[in-house]
């Protein structure tokens, strides 16, 4: 349905019904589980981890220190990997669950490229649709925390190998290559 001024009331009614229906349907725990358990091993966003990541980043900024994506993603996800972001995908092999579809609470590993020589890591905070997610991360804008930033899959095969990240409001920036998603679950051998 095309959005026009004439059908806005109908569209608003449909949206309201959709929101009400969604509120009554149980969430898929593999995608949207929220947990405050500190030993989270299933996919999900752990509010305690995120609060720790934001608190640590704010403390660093208050001391005049640089805020980096790696410690923020490690704190926010519970995925204990060290080193440049561009090494996370390979380091996770055999240690953590990895995949090529977004999972809430997973670390999104950006590939090392000319534009991102050390790579970048962010944490998936919400799956909006099969081609759009929200992420929480640090240092996309120098030494700042960005929460709920839109990311859109622009890959030809819809496989999350190439994305665009919202930079100014809803404006999507240039394409970035993605290695995949890593989450705090032991790797299946």
N, C-alpha and C positions, 0 to 999 in steps of 0.2 A: 504494500500500500504506500503510495507516495504521500509525503507529509505536506498538507496544504492548510491554510487558515480555516477552511471549511471543516476539515476532518480532525482538527486538533482536539475538540472535546471527545470525540470517539476514541482517538488514539490515547488520550489521557485515561479514559475509562478502561481501555484494554490494558494499559500499563499498570493501573491500580489493581486490576484483577490478577495480573501476572505476579505482582509483588505479593498480594495476599495469598495466592496459590503457593508461591515459592516459600513463604513463611510457614506454611502448613506441611510441606513435604520434607521428610528427613534428609539431611545432607549426606552425600557420599563421603564416608570417612576417609577413603583413600585420597580424596582431593581437598576437602575443606575442613578436616578435623582441627579443632583448636584444643590445645592441651596446656595445662600449667605444670605437668609432671616434668621434673628436671631431667629424667632419663629417657626422654622421648626417642623412640626408635622407629616409629611409623611416620609416614609422610604427614606433615601438618605444621602449622605455624605455632611455635611456642611463645606465648606472650612474655614469659619471663626472660627468654633468650633475647627477644627484641628489645625489651626494656633495658636489659643489661647492655646491649650494643649501643643503644641511644645514650644511656647514661655515661658509658665509657667514652664515647665520641664527644659528648658535651664537656666532660671533664678535661679531655685533651685540648679542645678548643679554648677552654677557660684558661689553661696554662700556656696558651700560645703555640701549642704543638699541632702538627699536621694530622689530619684525620684521613686514614687510608681505607680503601675498600676491603682489603684482606682481613684485618682484625674485626671490622664491622661485620662482614659476612660470617666469619668464624663464630663470633659472639651471638649473632642473630639466628644462626642455623644449628649450632652445636656440631657442625662438621669440623673436626679438628685436623685441618691441613695447614701447613705453614709454607712460606715461600711465595714467589710472585704469583699473581692470579692466573697468568698464562700457563702455569704448571699444574694447576689444580686438577684438571680433567685426567691427566695421566697419573698423577699421584693417587687419585681416588680409586683407580682400577684395582680390584681385588680387596679393597678396604670398605668402601661404601657403595650403596646402590647407585647406579647411574642409568640415565635414560635420555631419550630425545623428545620427550613430551613434558610440558611444565607440570609440576606438582607443588602444591602449596607447602612452603617451608623449605623447598629445595634451593640449592645454590645454582644460579644460572651462570655458567662459565663462558665468558666471552673469549674468543680466540685471540692469541697474540697476532697483531697485524702492524702495518706501518703506522696507522693512527693510534693503536693501542699496543705498543711494543711489549708491555708487561702484562697484557690481558686486562681483564676486569672481572669482578665477581659481584653478584647481587643476589638477594633472597626473594623468591616468589612469595608475594603476600596475598594474591588473589588471582584465581583463574576466572576471567570475565567471559571468555568464549574460547572456541577452539583455535582462534588466531589472535587473541588479546589477553594480556595478563597485566597485573600491577606488580611492581618490585619495590623493595626497600634496599637502599645502598648508600655508600659514602664515596665521596671524592669524584663523582661524575662532574659536579661543579666543584672546583678546587676547595678541599677541606670542609665540604658541607655534607650534611645528611639529607637524602631525598627519600621521602616515604610516599608510597602509593603512586609511583611514577608509571605511566602507561608505556607498555612495550607491545609492538604489533609484529607478528610473524609475517614477513614479506617473501618467504622462500617460495620458489616455483612449485615445489612438491608438498607444501604445507607441512614441513618437517622440522620447523624451528631451527634451521641451520643459518638463516639470515633474518635479522630483525631490525626494526627502527625503534628508537627510543624517543619519547616526547621530551623536547628540550625546553621550549618556551610555551607554557600553557599546553595546548593540545597540538602544537606544531611538531610533527615528526621530523627527526634529524636524518642524517645519512644512514645507509645500511651498515650493519656490523655482523660479522660472522660469529656463530655460537658453536662451541664444542658440544654442549649438552647440559643436562641438569644432574646435580649430585645431591642426595639427601641422606640424612643421618639414619641409616639402616645398614646393618652389616651386609656386605656383598654376598650374593647367593653363589655358592661355588658349585 
